[in-house]
Amino acid sequence: MSSDTSSRTLPRPKAKIDPQQTPFVGNETVEDNLHEAVEVAIWTVLGQGCSPVAVEVRDGGVVALTGTLPSETHRRDLVAAVRALKGVMSVVDHLDIGADETVATPSAKAGDMLYVRRFCAADETSTSAAIRQAIGRLATHFAEQKMAPTTLVVIYRNLRPQTVTLDIAMPVPAGTTMPNAGTLRVARMPASNAFETVAQPGFEGLIEAVTTLKKKAGIRRNDTAAFWQSFDLDQVRPWTGHPQAKVHLAA
């Protein structure tokens, strides 16, 4: 009997499935995987308020972006986010800049905050990654203004079983001029009504606290509501996960 182990009739172990080599369920090609990841990155960086960006993936990892964005900051953030994706070899930037949306607030008032919005999955991994990125974005902007905020505020909007919108902010000192630059905007600090409770550590602890507040306030499951937390920035930087902290129902 032949001992030829190279026979094509002999079974061979299958290689482990690699998301970068094997299409996800619902996709037809590996490039479809990458196209999907780029679309998620666009949604995360720009949200739903910007003009659509056309995406073309070719040559196994070259991503071309086409569209019009409101500012250079939007373009820089988007290109950086796409370039950081696993599997992207290079980014071809065909993005145009429309009217400049960078405007300065005349003079910040007490309670004004500088916000950055992020869209993510409703879990610890996604929200923590978004908060860490936002802290870096805000801290860089404040450093350019020679300011050092000490407070971090996180607002949870449209909290659903799968997704959540985060507004992450740091306070603007009263009397200073702070520009609305690209994805950054100046708005008031959230107001709290009478309903608050303490959330245990972790995102699941936050969800339990939110559920408790909804019951206390008589909010039905599908009704919209916003919740927020305030943190000592020095105590949560670097952000490693939701610490134990009070949760407020926004007024």
N, C-alpha and C positions, 0 to 999 in steps of 0.2 A: 504493500500500500504506500502510496506516495506520501511524503511528509512535507510537501511544499506548503508552507504556511502563508505564501503570498497568493494562494488561490482566491479568485474573486467570489467563490461560492461560500467561503468561510465568513461567519459573522464578524463585524468590526464594531467597536464601541462608538457611539455617536458623540460628537463634540457637544460640550455644554452650550446651551442657548445663550447667546450674547445679544442684548437688545440693540447693539450697534451693528450686528450682522444679520439678525433675524427680525423680520417685520413684526410689530405688535399685532395683536388680534384687531382686525378691522382695517389694517393697512395692507397694501399690496407690495411695497418695496421698502428697503431700508431708508431710501431717501424720503419716503412718506413719514417715517419715524422722525427724521430730522426736521421736516417741514412742520410737523405737529409741535415739536419742542420749540421751534422758532415762534410759532403763533402764540404759544403760551407765554413766552418771554415778552413778546410785543404787548400782550394783554396785561401782563404784570407791570411793565414799565409805564405804558401809556394810559392804561385803563380804557374806558369807553368814550372818553370825551374828545379824542383826537381823530383826525382823518385816517381812513384805513391805509395800511401799508401792505403793498403787494410783495409776496415772497416767492423767489425762485431758487430751488435747490438743484445743483447740477454737479457733475464730475465727482460724485461721491463725497461732497462736503463743502462745496463752494456755495455760499448763500448770497443772493443778490436781493437788496432791499430797495423798493421804489415807492415814493409817495411824498407828501408834503407835511412837514411838522411845524409846529408854531415857534420853535426856538432852537438854537444851537445846543442848548442843554439837553433838550429832548433827544436830539440826534446822537449826542455823545453818549448818553445813558443807554439808548437803545442799541447802538452798535457794540458797546462794551458788553451788554447783557447777552447778545447773540454770539459774539466772539468767544465768550466764556463757556458756551454750551459744549458738552462732550460730543465729538464727531464733526464739529465745524472746523474746516481747514483754513478758510479765509472768508472775509465779508466784503462784498462789492457794494459800496455805498453810492446809490443813485438817489438819495434822499434830498429833497429841496427844503428850504426854510421859507415859510410864509411870513406874515407880519409878525414882528417881534412882540412877544407878550410880556417881556420883562418890564415891569413898572415898579416904581417905588411907592411905598406907603408914605404919606406926608409926614406922619409922626406916630409911632406906635403908642398905643394906650395900655394902661395897666390891664393885664389879662390877655393881651394879644399873644398868639402862638404862631410859630412857623411850622407848617405841616408838610408831610409828604405822604401820599396815598399809595397803598400796595394792595393787590388782589391775590389771594392765596387760598389753599385748601384749609379746611377747618381741622387742623391737627397741630400738634406741638412742633413737628419738624418744619412744616411750611411757614407757620406764623413766626417761629423763632428766627428762621432764616430771613424773613422779611423785616423783622424788627432790627436784627443785627445790621442788615444792609442800610436801613433807614437811619439808624443811629450814626453810621459812618457818613452817610450823605449829609445829614444835618450838621454833624460836628465839623465836617470840612467847610461847610458854608459859614458857620459861625466863626470858625478859626480865621477865615478870610476877612471877617468883619472885626477880628480881634475881640471876640466875646467867648465866654466859657459858661454855658448854661449848666445848671445843677439839677434840673428836673426833667423827667421824661413822662409824657402822657400818651397813652394808647387808647384809641376809641375803636370799638368793635361795632361795625354797621353791617346790616344785611346778613346777620349770622344765621347760616343755614346748616343742615347736616353735612354738606359737602364743601361749602365755600364761605368765605368771610371777607369783608372789606375792612382794611385797617387804615386808620388815620393816625400817624405817629408824629408827635410834635414836641418841640422844646420852646420855652417861653422867650419872648422878645422883650428886652428891657424897655420900660416906658420911656418915651421921648426920643428913641432911636429911629433911624430910617432903615428899613429892611426891605429889599426888593423882592417881589414875586418873580423868581427866576426859574423858568422852565417848569419842572415838576414840583417846585416848591410854591407854597402859597401862604399868605398871612390870614389868620382868622381868629375868632375869639376862643378862649378856653371853654370847654364844655361846662354847662351848669348842671348841678345835681338837684334832683328832687328829694323827697324824704326817704327814698328806698335805697338802702345800701347793705352790703353784707361782706363777709370775709371769704375770699376764695382760697382754698387749699392749694399747695404747689402743683404745678402742671396744668396743661390745657384742659384735662378732664375736670380738675378742680374748678377752673374758670367756668366751664359749661354747667357744672352742678350749681355754682353760685348764681349764674344767669337764670337757670331754671327756677331757683328759689325766689329771685327777685320778680320774675314774671308772675309767679303764683301770688306773691304779696301784692303786686300792683294790679292783679286781675287782667294781665295781658294774655290773650289767647295765643296758641302755638304759632299760628301763621301771621299774627299781627307784627308790623315792623316796630322795632325799638332799637335804641343805641345804648351801649354800655361803655364805661370807661374806667381806667385805672391810672393812678399817678404813682411814680416811683422816684426815689432818690437816684439820680443818674450814676453817682459813684458806686452805689450798691449793686447795680444791675449791669454794669459795664465791665467786662464783656457779658452780653446777654447769653445765658446758657439754658434758659427755660423759664417758664412763668413761675415767679416766686409767690409765696403767700402774701396776699395784699387785698385791700378793700376793693370791691367792685361797686360802682355807682350806676344807677339807672339815670340816663340823661334826661333832663327836663325838656 
